Amino acid sequence: MDKVSTILQEVEDKLKGIFDILEIKDINYGRQFKIGIKNGEYIFRVFFNKKGDIKYDYSQIKDEKEKIKLKAILEQTGFDNESKNLNIVEETHSKIINFKPIIGTDESGKGDYFGPLVTAGVYVDTRTKSILDSSGIKDSKKIRDKKIIELALIIKNVCRGQYAVIEITPNTYNNLYFKFKSEGKNLNTLLAWSHAKAIEEVLTKVNCDDAVSDKFADERYILSKLQEKGRGINLVQEHKAESYTAVAAASILARARFLERMKKMSIEYDIEFGKGASERIVEQAKDFIKKYGKEKLASVAKLHFKTTNQL
C-alpha cells in the first residue's frame, strides 16, 4: 500500500471510530467524506498531490467545536489560531490555567460479580486536555454504555501511546484475591496493585511527575506497589477524582474494556451476563453452573462476593 492509500485508510478508520460516515467517494486529487456530526451532515475532504503530500479541507464543517476536534484527532495537533476560533480557544484555555500534566487512573468491574476487573491509566497534558474536555469526556458512571464505546475510541486516538489498560480476568482475580487474603490483606491491596500497574505501564511511554486516582484506601497502598519508574511520582487520591479529565478518561477506557469482555463472555457461554450483584445475577450464576459446573464459575465470576454463597 502506497503512502496516499495508507493515509486515506487511516483517515477513514479514525472517522469511523468517532463519527457516522454517510458517504465516501473519490474526487479530483482526493477523497470526500460525508459525515454525521450531532444533528447535521458535513462534507470533509482530503486532497493529495503527485508527491503524496496530504492536505485536509475542513471548510465545509460549520460547527467550529467539531472542526477543532476533528483537526486535532486527524493531525494530532492543538487548536489553530484563526480568529474565528478564538472564543473557543479562550474558553478552553481558561480551564487549563495552572494545569500540570498528570496520569489519572480508575477501575471498572469492582462491584460486578461477573467479568474482569479492569484498571486504566491515562496521561493528559494541556493539548490532550483541551480536546478531551471539548469531546465531552466525564465520569463513565454518568454515560450510557453505547456512548462509552464511542468516547473510548476518541480517547485512544487523542491519547495514542499515552494510556494503558490492565485487565485482570476472573481466574487471575480470584487467585490474587485469595492469595492476598491468606497474607492478611484485603481487596484494597488488589485494587492498589492494579492501579500501580497502570501507572507503571503509562510511565514506560511518557515522563510524568504526578498521578491521581479515586480514594479507596491510603495512598501508601498504591505507592507500596509501584516499581522503579513509579517510586518518584507524586500520587494524590481524592474522593470524586473523576472531576480530573485524566481520571474521567481512565474510567471510560476501563469501562469500555469491561463492556467488551462482558459481551465476549456472553457470546462464548451463551448466557447474557448482567452487571452488578443483584438477585438476577444469582439466577444467571445458577444457570451457568447447570450448564458448565460450579468448578468453571471461577472463569467468569469473582468468587469472594456474597453471591457465591447463595448458589
C-alpha positions in Angstrom: 0.0 0.0 0.0 1.5 3.4 -1.0 1.7 6.5 1.2 -1.6 8.1 0.0 -3.6 4.9 0.3 -2.2 4.3 3.8 -3.1 7.8 5.0 -6.6 7.6 3.4 -7.2 4.3 5.2 -6.1 5.8 8.5 -8.4 8.8 8.0 -11.3 6.5 7.3 -10.5 4.4 10.3 -10.4 7.4 12.6 -13.6 8.8 11.2 -15.4 5.5 11.7 -14.3 5.5 15.3 -15.8 8.8 16.1 -18.4 10.0 13.5 -21.1 8.4 11.4 -19.7 8.1 7.8 -22.7 8.6 5.5 -20.8 8.5 2.2 -17.3 8.1 0.7 -16.4 9.0 -2.8 -13.3 9.8 -4.8 -12.9 13.3 -6.2 -10.2 15.0 -8.3 -7.0 14.7 -6.4 -8.6 13.4 -3.3 -11.4 11.8 -1.4 -14.6 13.2 0.0 -16.3 12.0 3.2 -19.9 12.9 4.2 -20.0 12.6 8.0 -22.8 12.9 10.5 -22.0 15.3 13.5 -24.7 15.7 16.1 -27.8 16.5 14.1 -26.0 17.7 11.0 -24.3 16.3 7.9 -21.0 17.8 6.8 -18.5 17.3 3.9 -14.9 16.7 4.8 -12.2 16.3 2.0 -8.7 15.0 1.8 -6.5 16.2 -1.1 -3.1 14.9 -2.2 -0.6 15.8 -5.0 1.7 13.7 -7.1 4.4 13.7 -4.4 1.9 12.2 -1.9 1.6 15.3 0.2 -1.8 15.4 2.0 -4.0 18.4 2.8 -7.2 18.3 4.8 -10.1 20.6 3.9 -12.4 21.4 6.9 -14.0 24.4 5.3 -17.5 22.7 4.9 -17.8 21.9 8.6 -19.7 24.8 10.1 -19.6 23.5 13.7 -16.4 25.2 15.0 -16.1 23.0 18.0 -16.4 19.8 16.0 -14.0 21.2 13.4 -11.3 21.8 16.0 -11.9 18.3 17.5 -11.7 16.7 14.0 -8.5 18.5 13.2 -6.9 17.6 16.5 -7.7 13.9 16.1 -6.6 13.6 12.5 -3.5 15.8 12.7 -2.6 15.2 16.3 -2.3 19.0 16.8 -3.8 21.5 19.2 -6.0 24.4 18.3 -5.4 26.6 15.3 -5.0 30.4 15.7 -7.7 31.6 13.3 -9.6 34.5 14.7 -13.0 32.7 14.2 -11.8 30.0 16.7 -10.5 32.4 19.4 -13.6 32.3 21.6 -13.4 28.5 21.8 -9.7 28.6 22.4 -10.0 31.2 25.1 -12.8 29.2 26.8 -10.7 26.0 26.7 -7.5 27.7 27.9 -9.4 29.3 30.8 -10.0 25.7 32.1 -6.3 24.8 32.0 -4.6 27.7 33.8 -2.0 26.2 36.1 -2.8 22.8 34.8 0.0 20.3 35.1 0.4 17.1 33.0 -1.0 14.2 35.0 -1.7 10.5 34.9 -5.2 9.5 36.0 -6.3 6.0 37.0 -9.7 4.4 37.6 -11.2 0.9 37.5 -14.3 -0.8 36.4 -15.9 -4.1 37.4 -15.2 -3.9 41.1 -18.8 -4.1 42.0 -19.8 -6.6 39.4 -20.0 -10.3 40.2 -19.4 -11.4 36.6 -16.5 -10.2 34.4 -13.0 -8.9 34.9 -11.6 -6.1 37.0 -10.2 -3.5 34.6 -8.0 -0.6 35.6 -6.8 2.1 33.1 -4.3 4.9 33.3 -4.3 7.9 31.0 -1.7 10.6 30.7 -3.2 14.0 29.9 -1.3 17.3 29.1 -2.6 20.7 28.1 -3.1 19.7 24.4 -5.0 16.5 25.1 -7.0 18.0 28.0 -8.4 20.7 25.6 -9.5 18.1 23.1 -10.9 15.6 25.7 -12.8 18.3 27.5 -14.4 19.5 24.3 -15.3 15.9 23.4 -17.5 15.5 26.5 -15.2 13.3 28.5 -16.6 12.8 32.0 -17.1 10.1 34.7 -18.1 6.9 33.0 -20.8 6.3 35.6 -22.7 9.3 34.1 -22.5 7.9 30.5 -24.6 5.3 28.7 -22.8 2.2 27.7 -23.2 2.9 23.9 -21.6 6.3 24.4 -18.8 4.8 26.5 -17.6 2.8 23.5 -17.6 5.9 21.2 -15.8 8.1 23.7 -13.2 5.3 24.3 -12.3 5.5 20.6 -11.8 9.2 20.9 -9.5 8.9 23.9 -7.4 6.2 22.2 -7.0 8.4 19.2 -6.2 11.6 21.1 -4.0 10.0 23.8 -2.4 7.5 21.4 0.7 6.0 23.1 -0.2 7.7 26.4 -2.5 5.2 28.1 -2.6 1.7 29.5 -5.4 -0.7 30.2 -4.8 -3.5 32.8 -7.3 -6.4 32.6 -7.5 -8.9 35.5 -9.5 -11.9 34.3 -11.9 -13.6 36.8 -9.5 -16.5 37.1 -6.5 -14.3 37.9 -8.6 -12.0 40.1 -9.7 -15.0 42.2 -6.1 -16.3 42.5 -4.8 -12.9 43.6 -7.6 -12.1 45.9 -7.3 -15.4 47.9 -3.5 -15.1 47.9 -3.7 -11.6 49.4 -6.4 -12.7 51.8 -4.1 -15.6 53.0 -1.5 -12.9 53.8 -4.0 -10.9 55.9 -4.6 -8.4 53.1 -7.9 -7.2 51.6 -9.5 -6.1 48.3 -7.8 -2.7 48.6 -4.4 -4.5 48.1 -5.6 -5.9 44.8 -7.0 -2.6 43.7 -3.7 -0.9 44.6 -1.8 -3.4 42.7 -3.9 -2.8 39.5 -3.6 1.0 39.8 0.1 0.8 40.4 0.4 -1.5 37.3 -1.5 1.0 35.2 0.7 3.9 36.3 3.9 2.0 35.7 2.8 1.0 32.2 2.0 4.6 31.3 5.3 5.7 32.7 7.1 3.4 30.2 5.6 5.6 27.5 5.7 9.1 28.9 7.5 11.1 31.6 5.2 12.5 34.3 5.7 13.6 37.9 2.1 13.5 39.1 -0.7 10.9 39.3 -4.3 11.0 40.7 -6.9 8.3 41.5 -10.2 8.0 43.3 -9.7 7.4 47.0 -10.3 3.8 48.0 -7.5 3.5 50.7 -4.4 5.2 52.0 -2.1 6.4 49.2 0.6 4.1 50.6 -1.4 1.1 49.3 -0.6 2.2 45.7 2.8 3.7 46.4 4.0 0.4 48.0 3.1 -1.5 44.8 4.9 0.9 42.4 8.2 -0.3 41.0 11.3 1.6 39.9 9.7 4.0 37.4 6.8 5.0 39.7 8.6 5.4 43.1 9.3 9.1 42.5 5.8 10.0 41.4 3.6 12.4 43.4 0.4 10.4 44.0 -2.9 12.0 45.1 -6.1 10.2 46.0 -9.3 12.2 46.1 -12.9 11.5 46.5 -14.8 12.1 43.2 -11.4 12.2 41.4 -13.4 11.8 38.2 -13.6 15.6 38.1 -10.0 15.3 36.7 -10.0 14.9 32.9 -7.3 12.2 33.2 -9.3 10.1 35.7 -12.5 10.5 33.7 -10.7 9.3 30.6 -9.3 6.4 32.5 -12.8 5.5 33.8 -14.1 5.4 30.3 -11.3 3.2 28.9 -11.7 0.8 31.8 -15.5 0.7 31.4 -15.2 0.2 27.7 -12.9 -2.8 28.1 -15.1 -4.3 30.8 -18.2 -4.0 28.5 -16.3 -5.6 25.6 -15.3 -8.6 27.8 -18.8 -9.0 29.2 -20.1 -9.1 25.7 -17.5 -11.6 24.6 -18.2 -13.8 27.7 -22.0 -13.7 27.0 -21.4 -14.9 23.4 -18.9 -17.6 24.5 -21.1 -19.1 27.2 -24.5 -18.3 25.6 -25.6 -16.5 28.7 -26.5 -12.8 28.9 -24.3 -11.9 31.9 -25.6 -9.0 33.8 -23.8 -6.3 35.7 -23.8 -5.8 39.5 -24.7 -8.4 42.1 -28.5 -8.5 42.3 -30.9 -11.4 42.6 -31.0 -11.6 38.8 -27.2 -12.2 38.9 -27.7 -15.1 41.3 -30.1 -16.7 38.8 -27.7 -16.3 36.0 -24.9 -17.9 38.1 -27.2 -20.8 38.8 -27.9 -21.2 35.1 -24.1 -21.1 34.4 -23.5 -23.9 37.0 -26.2 -26.1 35.4 -24.5 -25.7 32.0 -20.8 -25.8 32.9 -20.4 -26.9 36.5 -19.5 -25.0 39.7 -15.8 -25.5 39.2 -16.0 -23.4 36.0 -17.5 -20.5 37.8 -14.1 -19.0 38.6 -13.6 -18.3 34.9 -16.5 -15.8 34.8 -17.1 -14.6 38.3 -15.4 -13.0 41.4 -16.0 -15.8 43.9 -15.5 -13.8 47.1 -18.8 -12.0 46.5 -21.7 -13.0 48.8 -23.5 -14.0 45.6 -21.4 -17.2 45.6 -22.9 -18.3 49.0 -26.4 -18.1 47.5 -25.8 -20.6 44.8 
